[in-house]
Amino acid sequence: MLTLIRNADVYSPTPLGTLDILIANDRIEALQSNIGSLPKDIECTEIDARGLTLIPGLIDAHIHATGGGGEAGPETRVPRIQLSALTEAGVTSCIGVLGTDGTTRTIRDLVATTLGLRAEGMNAWCYTGSYQVPPPTLTGSVRDDIVFVDPIIGVGELALSDHRSSQPTLNDFLRIASDAYVAGIISNKAGVVHCHMGSGERGFDLIHQALNTAEIPARVYHPTHINRERWLFAEAAKLAQRGCTVDITAFPDDGETFIAAEAIASWRRDGHPMERLTCSSDGAGCLPCFDPDGRLLKMDIGRPFTLIQAIQGLIEHGESIQDFLPVFTSNVARVMGLHGRGVIEVGGYADIACNDSSGQLVHSWANGQPMVQDRELTKHGTFESEL
């Protein structure tokens, strides 16, 4: 299966200029200024991408594949994510998490759902664990889950500084981080600890204590939701200086939230290292608001499309694509150990998105398979299309 994309303005994520790209099956086979005409007896789909920006497909490192929520009873459990929710956002790779509920939601279900997304055409992985300590696992061991279960690449989302967490001690935290790190070495996976950050005043204290106490590399810790509070966002820069990569959540814009576009632009303007920043959506997760007694007042649901909205917001505010694009692509691939993804290069995976000048998605491919063509979905999940 061949696809030839012509005349695209290519960002790898660094700018490469106007190029043609030849896709063969799931890989990029050629990337040059003029590939020329292919022999007539070779079947090839051609796409004219003149006027479009071609970028790596987005990598969403935090989606609730089985659904999140449940903080106000069983009826508030969010349904599992659908394939189209990812593809309409230009996402070609995702990583699933369990959140507050590691009781009625299970690692078994998460792994099965992850494999289902793969079968539907999405590049998908997941974490073992949830908010709680000890983390729920598939095999009975964090280390064994990462080493022996193909889609599992780390632990997450382990809750810190949150009223819903298990209030882990430093020793609890270090044991989990150690198991994840060593398992990552053994299996050649990321071995990350993806940390849910709550609004508690302790903030990143436990991560700083871990860095001060143990020899585990800073790259293992990947705290998310750092923009849920402006003071927490400001403190995140200190972790970045110590070698951690921190994750912004593309929360929906409710007029009050510190939205991703503003946070990313602020991070760059303040001179913080852009290579230490990623952005995820919290797709299909519950976005709750609690009263002082921990009772749910209201909730929203995370959507991967907020990643596209963040990119559009950055473009509208005059940010350069090459400055912010790694936050959604190559930085995420590096942290998560997804080799050959998050970049546009010969031999790399054909995970590609083409956007118009405003950042709206026009075309996308995951592993060379068309997911969106001319702004229309071309691939639906098993239970999204008519049976």
N, C-alpha and C positions, 0 to 999 in steps of 0.2 A: 504494500500500500504506500503510494507516494503522494505527497502534497508539496506543491511549490508555492511559496508566499513571495510575491514580488513587491519591490519598491517600498519596503517598510522602513520607518525610522526606528532603528534598533537600539535598545538599551539592554546591556548584558548582565548586570544593571548599569555598567558604565556606558556612556554614549559611543556607538560604533558608526553612526551615520546611516545613510540609505543603503540597504542591502537586500539581496534575495536570500531566502532560506529554503533548503530542500529537506523535507522530512521523509524518512523511510522507516515504516513501522513505528517504533516508539522512540527513535533517536533522530537527532539533527545530523544529517550527513554532509551538508555543505552550507557555507555561510560566506557569500562573496557579493561583489558589486553587481555582477551580471552573470547569472548562471547559464543563460542562453536557452535555446529551444531543445527540448528532449526529443528523442526519436518518436515518430508518430505511433509506432507499435507498442510503446510503453504507456500504460494507463496511468495518468497523473491528474490530480485535481489541482487547478491553479486558482489562486486567490490574489487579486490586486489589492494590496494594502497601502496604496498611495494615499498620503495624508493621515495615515494612522501611525500610532506609536506602538511598537512591538516590544513587549517586556516578558520576563519570566512569569509563569503562572504564580499566583499568590499562594503562600503557604500559611495556613491558619493553624497555629500550634495550640489552640484551646477551643475545642468544640465539645458540646455534650451530645455525643453521638446517640446515646440511649435516652436523651432528655435529662434535664436537670429539675430543680425545684423540689416541691414536696414539703416546704417549710410551714404550710398551714393545712396539712392533711392530705390524704391520698388524691383528692380531686385536684390538687394543685401541682401534681407531677406533670412536667412539660413533656409532650410527645417527642419521640426520637426525631433526629434531624433527617430531612429528605435530601436526596441528591441535588435537586434543582436549587435548593437554598444555598448550596455551595457553588454550583456552576454559574448561577446568575451573578455571582460576586467575583467571577474570575479566579476562584480558588481551584487549584489543581492538586493540592496536597493538604491533608489535614491530620490532626492528632486529637484523639478522643480522650475525655476525662470523665471520671465520676466526681461529684461535688459533695454537698452536704450529706446526701443520702447514699451511704455505702452499705445500707441494710437491705432495703427493698430493691436497690440497683446493685448489680453484681459484676465482678470482673468477667465472669463467664459471658454474661450478656454483652458487655462492652467489647470483648474480643470477637464474639460472633457478629455483632453489628459492624465492627471494623472490617471484618472479612467480607461482609455483605456489601459495604461501600466499595471495597476493592473489586468485587464481582460486577458492580454497576459501572466501573470505569474510573473511580476516584483513587488516587494514591492515598492510602490511609494507614495510620499507625495509632497506638494508644499508650496510655500510662497504666501501670498498676497502682493500686491504692485509691484513696479518696481524701476527704478532709481529715479522716480519723487516724488515730494511733492506738494500737498497732494497725498498719494498713491492711485492708482486705486484699487478698491475693487469689490467684488461681491455683497455684501449686502448694501454697502454705508458706512460701518464702519469696520476699522481694527479689533476692538474688536469683533464685531459680526461675521466677517469672521472666525476668529480663533475659537471662541466658537461653532459656529453652523455648519460650513462646515468641514466635517470629514477630508479630506486630508490636509487642511491648518493648518500648525503648527507654523507659525511665519510670519515675514515681510522680504521681500528681493527682489532683491538686491538693497537696498537703496544706492544711489551713494553719496560719500563724496570725497572732494578734486579732483574733476574731472570737466573738461569743459562742460561735458554733463549732469551734475547734475542740480537739481533745486536750488542749493546754499542754502540749508536749514539753518535757524538760530538755535541757541541752543534751543529756545523754540519749534520750529518745531520738532526738533530731540527728545526732551524729551517727547513731547506729543505722538509721535509715539511709543517710547520705553515704555512709561507708559501703553499705550493701549495694546501693545504686552505682556508685563509682566503680567498685571492683567488678560488678557484673558487666558494666559497660566495657571495661578493659578486656574481660574474658570473651565477650561476644562481639566486640568491635561495634558496639552501639553507643548512643549518646550517654547513657547512664546519668541523666539529669534528675534533679529534684525540682519539680515545677511547683512553686509555693504560692498558694492563694494568700493574698495579703488583705486582712481586714482593716477596719478603721481604728483598732485599738491603739492606745498611746504608746505601747511598746514598739510599734513599728517593726523595723528590721533588726531589733536588738538580738534576736536569736541567731540570725545569719551572721551578724558581726561577731558574736561570741564563738560561733563555729569556726569562723575564719581565724580568730585569735587563738583558738585552742588546738585545732587539729590540722593535719597536713593535707587534708582533702582540698583539691584545687578549687579556686573560686568559680571556675567555669561550670561546676556541677550545680550551683544554685541559680535558679531561674525564677525569681519572684514576679508574679503577675498582678494586675489591677493597680499598678503603682500610681495611676492618675485618679484613683477613686477619691483621694484627698490631696489638696494642693501641698500641704506640708509633707505628706508621704512622698509625693513626686519630687519635692526638693531634696529630701533625704536620700532618694534613690541614686542621685549623682555620686554620693559617697561610696555606694556599693560598686558602681561602674568604675570608679577610680581604683578599686581594689581588685578588679578583674571579673566581676559578675556582669552578665548580660541581663537587663531588666526588661519587662514586658508591659507595654501600654495596652489597655483594653479599649477597643472602639465602641464605647458606650453609645447608645442612641442619644441624640441631641434633644434634651428636654428643656433647654434654656438655662439650666443651672449646672449641669455636669461639665467637668473639665474634659472636653472632647479630644479625641485622638489627634486631629489635625492641629489643634492649638498646642497640645502637649508636645508633639513632635517638632513643630516649628520653634517652640520655646526652648526645647532641649538643644537644637542646633544653634540658635541665637546665643545661648549662654555658653557655648563652646564645649559642651560635654561630648564625649566620644560617640559618634553616630554608630560605630561598629558594635557598641554595647547596648543597642536598643532594638527591640522587636515590637511587633504589634499583632494582636490577635482579637477575635471577635466575641468570644464567650457564646458562640452560636448555640441556640436551643437551651441555653442556661437561664435560670431564673435570676432576674435583677431585682432583688427585694429591697423594701424600705421597712425598717423595724422601729417600734417605739422604744423608750428607755428600758422597758421590761422585757425586751426581746420578742414582742408579739408583732407578727406581720401586719403592716398597715396597707401596703400595696405592692404590686410586682409588675415588672415588664419582662419581656423575653429577649435574649440576645439574638442577633441576626448577623450572619456572615456578610450581608450586603453593606453593613456599616464600614467594612474595609474599603469598598469602592467609594463610599461617601467620604471617608478620611482622605483618600487620594484626591478626590475632586476638591475637597476643602483646601488641601495643600496647594493644588494648582491654582485655585481661585485667589489664594493669598500670595501668589508669585514665587512659591518655593520651586527650586529646580528639581526636576525629576531625578537626576543622578544623585542629588543630596539625600532624598528620602526613600527612594525605591528599595535599597538594601534592607530597610527596616521591615519590609513586607516579603522579602525574597531571600537573598543570599545570607543575610544575618541569621534568619530563622533556620535555613538549611545547615549552616555551620553549627549552631547550638544543638540542633537535633540530630546531627550526624547523617544528614540525608545527602549522600554523595551524588553529584551529577544533577542535583536539582537546585532551583533558585537562581540559575544562571542560563544564559544563552551562549552555547559554545558547541563546536563540532564534537560529536561523540556524546554530548550530554542528552538527557532525556528531553523529549519534545513536549514539554509542559510550557505552554505559550498562551499569552493573552494579547489581543490587539485592541487598543482603546482609541477613541477619538480625542480631539484636542482638549475636551473638557474632562476627560478621564472616564467617560462612559464606555462600557464594554461593548465591542462589536463582534469579535470572534474569540474563541478559545479552543485549545486542544489540551487533553491530558494523555500523556503517553502516546501522542500522535493521533488520538481519537478525537474527532470534532465534538465538542460539547455545546458550543454556541456558534452559530453562523448567521451573519447579518442581523445580529441582535435577537435572534430567536433561538430558544433551546432546541438542540437536536438530539439530546439524550435525556431520558427521564428515568427516575428510579422505578423499581419493580412495581410499586403500588401507587405510582403517580399517573401512569398512563392507563388507558382503558383496557380492561382485560377481555 
